[in-house]
Amino acid sequence: MNDASIDELIDGLADDLEPVRPRRITRASLWVGAGWLAAGALLLWIFGMRQDLAAMPVLSMLTFWLVAMVAIAAIWSALRMGLPGVGRDYGGWRWTALAALALPLSALFVGFSGERSAIEAARAGVYPCFPMALASGLGVGAALFGWLRAGAPTSPARAGWVIGLGSGASGATIVALHCPLDDIVHIALWHGGAVLLAAVAGRLVLPPLLRW
């Protein structure tokens, strides 16, 4: 095959190609932020914000920021998975999630103490905190799913984990602005349980939908 034939072949293959809009994390971040804020505004508009938010106990404030950091780390990992590249490190969210294990471990110590208040707190959050946390994270989950569905991540299973984790953790932060209960057992069981369930659901449900 001579040079002219090669050039004609390349020209023929390239005739139908069109420029692709570059993928920008900034644009995806805006969609995720909009989903987070919209869900929070809707929930607080319907159910209201806790009255003592400004005087929230230190422990509750620490757990709020811990869960928020889990959400941010998972979201950032998911956004980076949607970009082309080889050899990227997406494991930062794992260290944040491991740090968040301090929450359920603390709840176990309190629960094993046998205090009646801990038992009552465990029973007091099935509704509305648990389903509310799951529902509140759907905006973030949908934004991340749309971003990664278009980006075709190389590991759909890992992408499913981080979408679910980001969704559940962002929903838990929203619920914390409404829920008046500050008991560590309640927070770990129902707020943290929603994060865990969302992560598992993301791993089981989303990978087949993320493959092209």
C-alpha positions as MATLAB code, in Angstrom:
seq = 'MNDASIDELIDGLADDLEPVRPRRITRASLWVGAGWLAAGALLLWIFGMRQDLAAMPVLSMLTFWLVAMVAIAAIWSALRMGLPGVGRDYGGWRWTALAALALPLSALFVGFSGERSAIEAARAGVYPCFPMALASGLGVGAALFGWLRAGAPTSPARAGWVIGLGSGASGATIVALHCPLDDIVHIALWHGGAVLLAAVAGRLVLPPLLRW';
ca = [
       0.000    0.000    0.000;
       1.519    3.323   -1.090;
       1.495    6.578    0.852;
      -1.415    7.974   -1.169;
      -3.581    4.957   -0.318;
      -2.753    5.304    3.380;
      -3.661    8.992    3.334;
      -6.939    8.219    1.569;
      -7.728    5.519    4.118;
      -7.074    7.903    7.027;
      -9.136   10.630    5.392;
     -11.985    8.190    4.841;
     -11.961    7.067    8.469;
     -11.837   10.634    9.732;
     -14.563   12.057    7.497;
     -17.406   11.166    9.882;
     -15.622   12.170   13.068;
     -16.852   15.141   15.045;
     -15.108   16.997   17.876;
     -16.056   15.824   21.355;
     -16.781   18.277   24.131;
     -13.998   18.018   26.750;
     -15.020   16.516   30.084;
     -14.559   18.979   32.919;
     -14.628   18.076   36.604;
     -15.748   21.628   37.349;
     -18.972   21.174   35.400;
     -19.654   17.781   36.982;
     -18.939   19.216   40.436;
     -21.574   21.873   39.876;
     -24.149   19.207   39.044;
     -23.229   17.223   42.154;
     -23.350   20.323   44.318;
     -26.711   21.276   42.861;
     -28.084   17.804   43.639;
     -26.772   17.994   47.202;
     -28.186   21.475   47.829;
     -31.527   20.766   46.149;
     -32.097   17.628   48.230;
     -31.122   19.458   51.413;
     -33.364   22.423   50.656;
     -36.315   20.154   49.847;
     -35.932   18.045   52.976;
     -35.536   21.029   55.284;
     -38.456   22.790   53.611;
     -40.703   19.777   54.226;
     -39.486   18.621   57.649;
     -37.732   21.693   59.004;
     -34.288   22.263   60.488;
     -33.462   21.254   64.026;
     -34.062   24.150   66.398;
     -30.779   23.874   68.284;
     -28.482   23.719   65.259;
     -26.296   26.569   66.502;
     -25.889   24.805   69.858;
     -25.329   21.317   68.432;
     -23.232   19.211   70.836;
     -19.565   18.791   69.965;
     -19.935   15.045   69.351;
     -22.764   15.569   66.894;
     -20.807   18.284   65.112;
     -17.760   16.031   64.817;
     -19.809   13.168   63.389;
     -21.441   15.573   60.925;
     -18.084   16.711   59.558;
     -16.718   13.172   59.553;
     -19.591   11.949   57.405;
     -19.288   15.049   55.216;
     -15.623   14.238   54.582;
     -16.576   10.695   53.583;
     -19.067   12.143   51.102;
     -16.558   14.630   49.659;
     -13.809   12.010   49.331;
     -16.129    9.536   47.592;
     -17.518   12.220   45.277;
     -14.033   13.395   44.316;
     -12.937    9.830   43.550;
     -16.041    9.275   41.426;
     -15.467   12.485   39.486;
     -11.860   11.521   38.732;
     -12.978    8.079   37.560;
     -14.930    9.773   34.783;
     -11.812   11.321   33.249;
      -9.570    9.577   30.700;
      -6.245    8.475   32.068;
      -4.108    5.498   32.997;
      -2.700    4.725   36.424;
      -4.810    7.186   38.373;
      -5.131    6.582   42.118;
      -8.759    6.427   43.259;
      -8.148    5.049   46.746;
      -8.310    8.214   48.826;
     -11.931    7.600   49.767;
     -10.975    4.306   51.430;
      -8.897    6.030   54.114;
     -11.699    8.439   54.885;
     -14.194    5.581   55.082;
     -11.883    3.692   57.444;
     -11.638    6.765   59.665;
     -15.427    6.872   59.737;
     -15.424    3.422   61.372;
     -14.741    5.280   64.617;
     -18.444    6.133   64.607;
     -19.908    2.589   64.737;
     -17.102    1.411   67.033;
     -17.961    4.147   69.516;
     -21.614    3.196   69.267;
     -20.743   -0.418   70.077;
     -18.976    0.595   73.271;
     -21.942    2.701   74.324;
     -24.437    0.018   73.358;
     -22.632   -2.695   75.300;
     -22.772   -0.533   78.395;
     -26.433   -1.502   78.627;
     -27.695    1.989   79.204;
     -31.424    2.299   78.617;
     -30.931    5.577   76.761;
     -28.733    3.836   74.187;
     -31.344    1.149   73.599;
     -34.086    3.731   73.216;
     -31.947    5.730   70.808;
     -31.404    2.637   68.684;
     -35.156    2.146   68.399;
     -35.958    5.791   67.750;
     -34.574    6.263   64.275;
     -36.044    3.700   61.904;
     -38.393    6.390   60.680;
     -37.809    8.981   59.440;
     -33.996    9.221   59.641;
     -33.067    5.998   57.834;
     -35.266    6.337   54.717;
     -34.779   10.102   54.741;
     -30.990    9.722   54.509;
     -31.337    7.301   51.604;
     -33.748    9.557   49.720;
     -31.747   12.731   50.385;
     -28.678   11.342   48.657;
     -30.410   10.517   45.380;
     -29.559   13.899   43.844;
     -25.834   13.360   44.352;
     -26.118    9.730   43.288;
     -27.908   10.642   40.061;
     -25.324   13.303   39.181;
     -22.425   10.924   39.783;
     -24.115    8.137   37.848;
     -24.705   10.394   34.851;
     -21.077   11.564   34.926;
     -19.630    8.052   35.113;
     -22.128    6.538   32.684;
     -20.823    8.917   30.029;
     -17.213    8.386   31.097;
     -17.204    4.562   31.005;
     -15.067    3.874   34.129;
     -12.547    1.070   33.834;
     -13.829   -0.536   37.045;
     -17.650   -0.398   37.191;
     -17.647   -2.283   40.490;
     -15.445    0.304   42.182;
     -17.474    3.088   40.590;
     -20.644    1.562   42.023;
     -19.089    1.580   45.488;
     -18.093    5.238   45.395;
     -21.400    6.396   43.877;
     -23.318    4.620   46.630;
     -20.973    5.850   49.334;
     -21.087    9.447   48.110;
     -24.856    9.301   47.801;
     -25.446    7.801   51.245;
     -22.966   10.038   53.056;
     -24.306   13.214   51.459;
     -27.827   12.159   52.438;
     -26.697   11.521   56.017;
     -25.291   15.041   56.285;
     -28.629   16.463   55.175;
     -30.542   14.406   57.728;
     -28.177   15.574   60.476;
     -29.446   19.127   59.924;
     -32.983   17.955   60.698;
     -32.610   15.138   63.224;
     -32.729   16.390   66.863;
     -31.239   13.169   68.307;
     -27.583   13.383   69.296;
     -27.054    9.913   70.732;
     -24.050    8.195   69.147;
     -25.939    4.886   68.893;
     -28.766    6.502   66.949;
     -26.389    8.346   64.614;
     -24.226    5.289   63.934;
     -27.126    2.896   63.469;
     -29.553    4.907   61.347;
     -27.490    7.671   59.749;
     -24.434    5.458   59.284;
     -26.598    2.477   58.342;
     -28.034    4.464   55.443;
     -24.495    5.180   54.198;
     -23.611    1.492   54.346;
     -26.809    0.375   52.618;
     -26.374    2.958   49.853;
     -22.785    1.813   49.258;
     -23.803   -1.850   49.051;
     -26.749   -1.019   46.775;
     -24.445    0.987   44.508;
     -22.061   -1.959   44.259;
     -24.790   -4.466   43.473;
     -27.062   -2.434   41.197;
     -24.948    0.075   39.281;
     -21.993   -1.812   37.690;
     -24.056   -3.383   34.873;
     -25.561    0.046   34.091;
     -22.140    1.703   33.933;
     -20.796   -0.621   31.225;
     -21.143    0.399   27.602;
];
